[in-house]
């Protein structure tokens, strides 16, 4: 790009950068920092110093520095309070765009592998239906994948799909095999639930000792998470509870018939079953120390991240922007999910999405640490191999495409 073209782009970049992310800030500043994805920022007293004028001035300064190369821009952004590395309430969504890395030319075609029935992947549908992919110059098609997680990750690694959304606690074990797939962002938390039978007086973890829990498969993220959770609470998940597998839509029936005393599954089914009044919610994957953890993640094929980093960044920004939209307008997200075959009424689904943390989408060091913690916890319950180094594993499977 010629220097004149770069200078011309500066003001437009500044306006877009300011308007998009100030809206995000205003929407969530009274909840929590978006995504918990950055290191701790300025104090509350300093936050008031960020004005529209200061942000616009700084971004335009960066635009003006573009003709001198990215080194000059980086030098400017590294200078203390003038840094764009953190603005209160802002996620990493548009940082790459602020650095002039927006996609040029015709829309880049991509394929995303997903499960259309999974409530946790709704950000992808919102990004498509509300023009967020198009805004980032992407033309995305979905591949509704019904195979095993190993097959899905192999499809991404071999280029049959370019990316996928799924649950970290299902993906980490297959990723241990070495698939060329890189996790680029957490999307949200809160969609895994443990429900106990009221008839059997199952209303706490302690009441599960010696009882049976229904699951949809032995490698399900629900089983993996609650094995971790039980172990942390002093209950041996291999010896003191029994895990029984049923088709997902029959888990509540198994509880009702007394074959098991509890069930563990991902939304929307467990959320909808709670409405029947026969089950107690014992815990979710937001309970206690897990309140800020992500469960659903975005992963991109490694070859794409190496050859087309701006495309990987644009896809990641699109998903995170869509997640913000789910958080701010859960009713719209519910309507979109219903259009893709999601179970439940729009009203019920909207309430369910409000119980998730779609405003919490970690990237960078925060996400890498969460992946490390999950790996270490899965080792403790004999899912991940004892020989796996959690820090090295997290480093291998995560990639920061936004900085």
C-alpha positions as CSV (number, residue, x, y, z in Angstrom):
1,X,0.0,0.0,0.0
2,X,1.4,3.4,-0.9
3,X,2.1,6.0,1.8
4,X,-0.6,8.3,0.5
5,X,-3.2,5.5,0.8
6,X,-2.1,4.8,4.3
7,X,-2.5,8.4,5.3
8,X,-5.9,8.5,3.7
9,X,-7.1,5.6,5.8
10,X,-6.1,7.1,9.1
11,X,-9.2,9.2,10.0
12,X,-11.6,6.5,8.8
13,X,-9.8,3.9,11.0
14,X,-10.0,6.3,14.0
15,X,-13.7,6.9,13.7
16,X,-14.5,3.2,13.2
17,X,-12.2,2.2,16.1
18,X,-13.7,4.8,18.4
19,X,-17.4,4.3,17.6
20,X,-17.4,0.5,17.7
21,X,-15.5,0.0,20.9
22,X,-17.0,2.8,22.9
23,X,-20.3,1.2,22.4
24,X,-18.9,-2.1,23.7
25,X,-17.4,-0.2,26.7
26,X,-20.6,1.6,27.5
27,X,-22.6,-1.6,27.3
28,X,-20.4,-3.6,29.7
29,X,-18.5,-1.2,31.9
30,X,-20.9,-1.8,34.8
31,X,-20.6,-5.6,34.5
32,X,-17.0,-6.4,34.1
33,X,-14.1,-5.9,31.7
34,X,-15.0,-7.5,28.4
35,X,-13.6,-11.0,28.2
36,X,-11.3,-10.6,31.1
37,X,-8.9,-11.0,28.3
38,X,-6.3,-8.4,29.2
39,X,-3.9,-7.7,32.0
40,X,-5.2,-5.3,34.7
41,X,-5.6,-1.9,33.3
42,X,-5.5,1.6,34.7
43,X,-7.1,2.4,38.0
44,X,-10.7,3.7,38.1
45,X,-9.3,7.2,38.7
46,X,-7.4,7.0,35.4
47,X,-10.3,5.7,33.4
48,X,-11.9,9.1,33.2
49,X,-8.9,10.4,31.4
50,X,-9.9,8.6,28.2
51,X,-12.0,10.9,26.1
52,X,-13.3,10.8,22.6
53,X,-10.8,13.4,21.6
54,X,-7.8,11.6,23.2
55,X,-8.7,8.3,21.6
56,X,-9.3,9.9,18.1
57,X,-6.1,11.9,18.4
58,X,-4.0,8.9,19.3
59,X,-5.4,6.6,16.6
60,X,-5.0,9.3,13.9
61,X,-1.4,9.7,15.2
62,X,-0.9,6.1,14.5
63,X,-2.5,6.4,11.1
64,X,-0.1,9.3,10.3
65,X,2.8,7.1,11.5
66,X,1.9,4.3,9.0
67,X,4.0,5.7,6.1
68,X,7.1,5.2,8.3
69,X,6.3,1.5,8.8
70,X,4.9,-0.5,11.6
71,X,8.0,0.0,13.7
72,X,7.2,3.7,14.0
73,X,3.6,2.9,15.0
74,X,4.8,0.4,17.6
75,X,7.2,2.9,19.0
76,X,4.3,5.4,19.5
77,X,2.0,2.8,21.0
78,X,4.6,1.7,23.5
79,X,4.9,5.1,25.1
80,X,3.0,4.8,28.4
81,X,-0.4,6.4,28.6
82,X,-0.4,6.8,24.8
83,X,-0.6,3.1,24.3
84,X,-3.4,1.4,22.5
85,X,-2.7,-1.9,24.1
86,X,-5.4,-1.3,26.6
87,X,-8.4,1.0,26.7
88,X,-10.8,0.4,29.7
89,X,-13.6,-1.9,28.8
90,X,-12.2,-2.7,25.4
91,X,-11.6,-6.2,24.2
92,X,-9.0,-7.2,21.7
93,X,-11.6,-7.4,19.0
94,X,-10.4,-4.5,16.8
95,X,-6.8,-4.1,17.8
96,X,-5.6,-5.7,14.6
97,X,-7.9,-3.4,12.6
98,X,-6.5,-0.4,14.5
99,X,-3.0,-1.5,13.3
100,X,-4.2,-1.3,9.6
101,X,-4.6,-5.0,9.1
102,X,-8.1,-5.0,7.7
103,X,-8.7,-7.4,4.9
104,X,-8.6,-5.9,1.4
105,X,-10.0,-7.2,-1.9
106,X,-12.9,-9.5,-2.4
107,X,-14.5,-11.2,0.6
108,X,-12.4,-14.1,1.8
109,X,-14.3,-17.4,1.7
110,X,-14.1,-19.6,4.8
111,X,-15.8,-22.7,6.1
112,X,-16.6,-23.1,9.8
113,X,-17.3,-26.5,11.3
114,X,-19.9,-26.4,14.0
115,X,-22.9,-28.2,15.6
116,X,-26.0,-26.2,14.7
117,X,-27.9,-27.7,17.6
118,X,-25.4,-26.6,20.2
119,X,-26.5,-23.4,22.0
120,X,-22.9,-22.5,22.8
121,X,-22.0,-21.9,19.1
122,X,-24.6,-19.2,18.6
123,X,-22.0,-16.4,18.1
124,X,-21.2,-17.9,14.7
125,X,-24.8,-17.8,13.6
126,X,-25.2,-14.2,14.9
127,X,-22.0,-13.2,13.0
128,X,-23.4,-14.5,9.8
129,X,-27.0,-13.4,10.1
130,X,-26.2,-9.9,11.4
131,X,-23.6,-9.1,8.8
132,X,-20.6,-9.2,11.2
133,X,-18.6,-11.6,9.0
134,X,-19.4,-9.4,6.0
135,X,-18.3,-6.3,7.8
136,X,-14.9,-7.9,8.3
137,X,-14.8,-8.9,4.6
138,X,-15.5,-12.6,5.2
139,X,-17.8,-14.9,3.3
140,X,-18.5,-17.7,5.7
141,X,-20.2,-21.0,5.1
142,X,-21.1,-23.5,7.9
143,X,-20.3,-27.2,7.9
144,X,-22.7,-28.9,10.3
145,X,-20.5,-31.5,11.7
146,X,-22.0,-34.6,13.3
147,X,-18.8,-36.8,13.7
148,X,-16.5,-37.2,16.6
149,X,-14.4,-34.4,17.9
150,X,-11.3,-36.1,16.6
151,X,-12.8,-36.1,13.1
152,X,-13.8,-32.5,13.4
153,X,-10.3,-31.4,14.4
154,X,-8.8,-33.5,11.7
155,X,-11.1,-31.8,9.2
156,X,-9.9,-28.4,10.3
157,X,-6.2,-29.5,10.4
158,X,-6.4,-30.9,6.9
159,X,-8.2,-27.9,5.3
160,X,-11.7,-29.5,4.9
161,X,-12.8,-26.7,7.2
162,X,-10.9,-23.5,8.1
163,X,-12.1,-23.2,11.7
164,X,-14.5,-24.5,14.3
165,X,-16.3,-23.7,17.5
166,X,-16.6,-26.1,20.3
167,X,-16.0,-26.8,24.0
168,X,-12.5,-26.6,25.4
169,X,-13.1,-29.6,27.7
170,X,-14.0,-31.8,24.7
171,X,-11.2,-30.5,22.5
172,X,-8.2,-30.6,24.8
173,X,-7.8,-34.4,24.8
174,X,-7.9,-34.8,21.0
175,X,-5.6,-31.8,20.6
176,X,-3.1,-33.7,22.7
177,X,-2.6,-35.9,19.6
178,X,-1.0,-33.0,17.8
179,X,-3.6,-31.7,15.3
180,X,-2.4,-28.6,13.5
181,X,-5.2,-26.5,15.0
182,X,-4.7,-23.3,17.1
183,X,-7.2,-21.9,19.6
184,X,-7.4,-18.2,19.1
185,X,-10.2,-17.1,21.5
186,X,-12.5,-18.1,24.3
187,X,-16.1,-17.2,23.4
188,X,-18.2,-17.5,26.6
189,X,-18.8,-19.6,29.7
190,X,-21.7,-21.1,31.5
191,X,-23.4,-23.7,29.4
192,X,-22.6,-26.9,31.3
193,X,-24.9,-28.0,34.1
194,X,-25.2,-30.7,36.8
195,X,-28.8,-31.4,37.8
196,X,-30.0,-33.7,40.6
197,X,-33.3,-35.5,41.2
198,X,-35.6,-33.8,43.7
199,X,-37.3,-37.2,44.3
200,X,-34.0,-38.7,45.3
201,X,-33.0,-35.7,47.4
202,X,-30.0,-34.9,45.3
203,X,-29.3,-31.2,46.0
204,X,-25.6,-31.1,46.7
205,X,-22.3,-32.6,45.6
206,X,-22.1,-34.6,48.8
207,X,-25.5,-36.2,48.1
208,X,-24.0,-37.6,44.9
209,X,-21.6,-40.0,46.7
210,X,-22.5,-43.6,45.7
211,X,-25.0,-42.3,43.1
212,X,-25.2,-42.5,39.3
213,X,-25.0,-39.6,36.9
214,X,-26.4,-39.7,33.3
215,X,-24.1,-38.3,30.6
216,X,-24.3,-38.3,26.8
217,X,-20.9,-39.8,26.2
218,X,-17.9,-40.8,28.3
219,X,-15.7,-38.0,26.8
220,X,-18.4,-35.3,27.1
221,X,-17.3,-31.9,28.3
222,X,-19.9,-32.2,31.1
223,X,-18.4,-35.4,32.4
224,X,-14.9,-33.9,32.1
225,X,-15.8,-30.7,33.9
226,X,-17.8,-32.3,36.7
227,X,-15.1,-34.9,37.2
228,X,-12.7,-32.0,37.9
229,X,-15.3,-30.3,40.1
230,X,-16.0,-33.4,42.2
231,X,-12.3,-34.1,42.6
232,X,-11.7,-30.6,43.9
233,X,-14.5,-31.1,46.4
234,X,-12.9,-34.3,47.7
235,X,-15.2,-36.8,45.8
236,X,-13.4,-39.4,43.7
237,X,-15.1,-39.1,40.2
238,X,-13.9,-42.6,39.3
239,X,-14.8,-44.5,42.5
240,X,-17.5,-42.6,44.3
241,X,-19.9,-41.9,41.5
242,X,-21.0,-43.9,38.5
243,X,-21.3,-42.4,35.0
244,X,-24.0,-43.9,32.8
245,X,-24.3,-43.1,29.1
246,X,-27.6,-42.4,27.4
247,X,-28.7,-40.5,24.3
248,X,-28.6,-36.8,25.2
249,X,-32.4,-36.3,24.8
250,X,-33.1,-39.2,27.2
251,X,-31.0,-38.1,30.1
252,X,-33.9,-36.5,32.0
253,X,-36.0,-39.6,31.4
254,X,-33.3,-41.8,32.9
255,X,-33.5,-39.6,36.0
256,X,-37.2,-39.7,36.1
257,X,-37.2,-43.5,35.9
258,X,-34.8,-43.7,38.8
259,X,-32.0,-45.4,36.7
260,X,-29.7,-42.5,37.7
261,X,-30.0,-39.8,40.3
262,X,-28.4,-36.9,38.4
263,X,-27.4,-35.7,34.9
264,X,-24.7,-33.6,33.4
265,X,-25.0,-32.0,30.0
266,X,-24.5,-28.9,28.0
267,X,-27.3,-26.4,27.1
268,X,-29.9,-26.1,25.9
269,X,-31.4,-29.4,27.2
270,X,-30.5,-29.1,30.9
271,X,-31.7,-25.5,31.1
272,X,-35.0,-26.5,29.6
273,X,-35.4,-29.5,31.8
274,X,-35.1,-27.3,34.9
275,X,-38.4,-25.8,33.9
276,X,-40.2,-29.1,34.6
277,X,-39.5,-28.7,38.3
278,X,-38.2,-32.2,38.9
279,X,-34.5,-31.3,39.1
280,X,-32.2,-29.3,41.3
281,X,-29.4,-27.3,39.7
282,X,-26.4,-28.4,41.8
283,X,-23.6,-26.6,39.9
284,X,-22.6,-25.1,36.6
285,X,-19.2,-24.5,35.0
286,X,-19.4,-21.0,36.4
287,X,-19.7,-22.1,40.0
288,X,-17.1,-21.0,42.5
289,X,-13.5,-20.6,41.2
290,X,-14.7,-21.3,37.6
291,X,-16.8,-18.1,37.4
292,X,-14.5,-16.4,34.9
293,X,-13.5,-19.5,32.9
294,X,-14.5,-19.9,29.2
295,X,-16.0,-23.1,28.0
296,X,-16.6,-22.5,24.2
297,X,-13.5,-21.7,22.1
298,X,-12.7,-20.8,18.5
299,X,-10.0,-22.8,16.8
300,X,-8.4,-22.1,13.4
301,X,-6.3,-24.4,11.2
302,X,-2.7,-23.9,11.7
303,X,-1.8,-23.5,8.0
304,X,-4.2,-20.6,7.8
305,X,-2.7,-18.8,10.8
306,X,0.7,-19.1,9.2
307,X,-0.1,-18.1,5.7
308,X,-3.0,-15.6,6.3
309,X,-2.8,-14.1,9.7
310,X,-5.0,-11.1,8.9
311,X,-7.8,-13.6,7.8
312,X,-7.4,-15.5,11.1
313,X,-7.6,-12.2,13.0
314,X,-10.7,-11.0,11.1
315,X,-12.4,-14.3,11.8
316,X,-11.5,-14.0,15.5
317,X,-12.7,-10.4,15.8
318,X,-15.9,-11.3,14.1
319,X,-16.7,-14.1,16.5
320,X,-15.9,-11.9,19.5
321,X,-18.0,-9.0,18.2
322,X,-20.8,-11.4,17.7
323,X,-20.4,-12.8,21.3
324,X,-20.8,-9.2,22.5
325,X,-24.0,-8.9,20.5
326,X,-25.3,-12.1,22.1
327,X,-24.6,-10.5,25.5
328,X,-26.3,-7.2,24.7
329,X,-29.3,-8.7,22.8
330,X,-29.9,-12.3,23.9
331,X,-33.5,-12.2,22.5
332,X,-32.1,-11.6,19.0
333,X,-29.5,-14.4,19.5
334,X,-32.3,-16.7,20.6
335,X,-34.3,-16.0,17.5
336,X,-31.3,-16.7,15.3
337,X,-30.5,-19.9,17.1
338,X,-34.1,-21.0,16.8
339,X,-33.9,-20.4,13.1
340,X,-31.0,-22.9,12.9
341,X,-33.1,-25.6,14.6
342,X,-32.3,-24.8,18.3
343,X,-34.7,-26.3,20.8
344,X,-36.9,-24.3,23.1
345,X,-39.0,-21.1,22.8
346,X,-37.3,-17.9,21.9
347,X,-38.2,-16.6,25.4
348,X,-36.6,-19.5,27.2
349,X,-33.5,-19.4,25.0
350,X,-33.1,-15.7,25.6
351,X,-33.2,-16.3,29.4
352,X,-30.7,-19.1,29.0
353,X,-28.3,-16.9,27.1
354,X,-28.5,-14.3,29.8
355,X,-27.2,-16.9,32.2
356,X,-24.1,-17.4,30.1
357,X,-21.2,-15.1,30.0
358,X,-21.0,-14.1,26.3
359,X,-19.3,-10.8,27.4
360,X,-16.4,-12.9,28.7
361,X,-14.2,-14.0,25.8
362,X,-10.6,-14.2,26.9
363,X,-7.6,-14.1,24.6
364,X,-3.9,-13.6,25.2
365,X,-2.2,-14.6,28.4
366,X,-5.6,-15.0,30.2
367,X,-6.8,-17.6,27.8
368,X,-3.4,-19.4,27.7
369,X,-3.6,-19.6,31.5
370,X,-7.1,-21.0,31.4
371,X,-6.0,-23.7,28.9
372,X,-3.1,-24.5,31.2
373,X,-5.3,-24.8,34.2
374,X,-7.8,-27.1,32.3
375,X,-4.9,-29.3,31.2
376,X,-3.6,-29.6,34.7
377,X,-7.0,-30.4,36.1
378,X,-7.7,-33.0,33.4
379,X,-4.4,-34.6,34.2
380,X,-5.6,-34.9,37.8
381,X,-8.7,-36.9,36.7
382,X,-6.7,-39.1,34.3
383,X,-8.1,-37.5,31.0
384,X,-4.9,-35.9,29.9
385,X,-1.7,-38.0,30.0
386,X,0.5,-37.6,33.1
387,X,3.5,-36.9,30.8
388,X,1.9,-33.8,29.2
389,X,3.4,-30.5,30.3
390,X,0.5,-28.1,30.8
391,X,2.5,-25.0,30.1
392,X,4.1,-26.3,26.9
393,X,0.8,-27.8,25.8
394,X,-1.1,-24.5,26.3
395,X,1.7,-22.7,24.4
396,X,1.4,-25.2,21.5
397,X,-2.4,-25.1,21.1
398,X,-3.0,-21.3,21.6
399,X,-2.1,-18.5,19.2
400,X,-2.6,-14.8,19.7
401,X,-3.7,-13.5,16.3
402,X,-4.9,-10.1,17.5
403,X,-1.7,-8.4,18.6
